[in-house]
Amino acid sequence: MPEVKRFSKNGTILKTRSHTDPKAGEKLLRDFFTRDVLMVAPDLIGKILVIKSSNNISERFMITETEAYRGEEDEACHACRRRTRRTDVMYHEGGKIYVYFVYGMYWMLNFVAGTKDDPQAVLIRAIEGFKGPGKLTKALGIDRSYYGEDLTTSKRIWVEDTGIKPVIKTGPRIGINYAGDIWKNKPWRYILCPQTP
């Protein structure tokens, strides 16, 4: 796999490697993202996140873990506090990017799902080579500038389908104890199962 050098804001070299199969797949279109988040989140497992580096090289990484956040009724979803300046993009049609800053150091990458005015989003928790939502955004250079970007039309970030049919397991979402037992125990985290020989 080709190694690509990226630099953090303080000049530290961040090493990333492209997905093992560099061939291009079929770009996901609007209708993929405008479905219910409980369909979109598991269907993103095995898809390829494509991001263009500063030297215009397309890097590809398989999505290996996601979490679903489903509307104003979901106490773990940011939209449970209704529409705000930060969550505005979640009320758009599916296919947009929602990013937010946590712990004063990490950006979280989310893909908006569902139809307009029905706020849902998928948190990208892990990609091939990077486990953890903060680690992957730091490695890929995701920041505030991606907020509201359209995955179906963007020239620097999108998602492809290469026909991979993964085996997926589910589990509870991470770090949402504040949401209460009902919501923290929803099996809305989706993880790629390792391939067996």
N, C-alpha and C positions, 0 to 999 in steps of 0.2 A: 504494500500500500504506500502511495507517495506521502511523504511527510510535508506538512505545510506550516510555515512559521507565521504566527500571529503575535501581536504585542499588546500587552495590557496598557492601561493609561500611565503606569509608572515605569514602563519600558521593559517589564519582565517578558521573556519569550514564553508564549503559550504554544505547546506542541499539539497539533491535531493531525489525525490521519483520515483520509477519505474512506468511505465505505468500501468493503473488499471487492464489490462488483461495480466498477465505475460506469457501466453502460447506462444511458438515459432510459427512463421509463416514460409512462404516459402521465402528463401533468394532471393533477386533480382539479376538477372544475367546480363551479359554484354549487351544483346540485349535490355533490358529495358533502359539503359543509352545511347545507341548509336542512339537513335531517336532524332528528333529536340527538342531543349530545350522548345519550346512552347507546346510540348506534355509531356515532362518529368516533368517540373515544376508543372503543375496541378495534374499530376498522382502521385506525391510524397505526396500530401495531404492525410492524413489518413494512410500512411505507417508508419512502426515502425522503428525508429532509435535505433539500438542496440549498446551498448558500454560496453566493459568489464572494470570493476573497478580494482584497484590494487590488490584486494583480489580474483580476477578471477570470480567475480559474474557478470553475464550479466544483465545490466539494460536496460529497454525498455521504449521508449518515443514516443508517437505519434507525427508525424510532422503536424503542424497546420498552418504554413504560409511559403510561398516561394516566390522568385522573379526570373524571367528569364532574363538572359543577353545573347544577341544573336549576336555574331560575331563582326568583325571589323567595320561593318557599324553602329552598335549600339553605339551612342555617350556616353551612360552611362556605356558601357562595358569596362573593362580594356584593352581588346584586340583592342580597337579602336586606341590605340597607337602602335599597331603592337606587334610582339613577342619580349618580353624582358625576362630577367632572372626570374623576378617575375611571368610573365604570361605564361611561357613555358609550364606548365602542361595543360593549357587550350587548347593547340594544340594537345594534346594526344587524344586517343580514349576515349569515354565516360566511366565513372565509376571510374575515379580517383578523389582524393580530392585536392581542391585548397584552401589554407588558406592564409590570409594576415592580417597584423597588422594595426590597425587604432587608431587614437587619442592617440597613445603612451600607450594604455592600453588594447585594445580588439583584439582578433582574430576573423575573420569572416570565417565561415564554408561554403564552396561551393562544389557542386558536378559537375564535368565536364560532359557535355552532347554532343551528336552528334558524328560525325566521325572525324578521324584524320585530322589535319590541318584546321578544321572548328571550331574556338574557341567559345565555348558556355559554360555557367555554370549556375547553380541554387544556389542562395543564400538561405540558411536555416535561415529564419527570426525568427521562433518560433517553439517550441515543447511544448508538454503538460507540464504545470507547469512553463514554462519559456518563456515570451514574450519579444523578443528583441534578435538580433543575438549575441550581446556581452555578454548578461546575460547567454545565453545557453552555449556558449563555456567556459565561466568562470566556470560555474557549473559543466560541464562535463570534464573539464581539457583538452580541445582541445588547442593545441599549434603548433608551427612550425614543430614539429616532425611528424605531420600528413600530411604535404605537399607531394603530389604525391602518397599517399597510395591508394591502389586499393580496392575499396569497395566490389568487387566480390571475392577477395581472402584473404583479411585481417582477422586476427584472433582476432582483438581487436575492430573493428568497421565495421558495415555493415547495410543494410536496409532489412526489411522483409515485406511481404505482408500477412496480416491475413484475407484478404477477405472483409475488411471494404469498403463500397461504400459511401463515404461522399458527402454531398452537399457543393458546393464550390461557393464563390463569388469572383469577381475580382475587382481590383482597380489599380491606378497608383503606380509606384514604389516610394519608400521613399528616400528623401535626395539626389536627383539627378538634382537639378535645373540647375547645370552647363551644363547639356546635351542639353538644349534648349527645346522649347515647344513640338516639335514633339516627341522627345524621352521621355521626362518626363511624358507625358500624355498617353503613351502606357499602356493599361490595363494588364500589365504583372506581377502583384502581385496577388497571389492566397491565399485565406483565408478560413479556415474551418468554415462553418456555424454551430452555436450551434444547438444541437438536440432539437426538440420540442416534448413535451409529446404527 
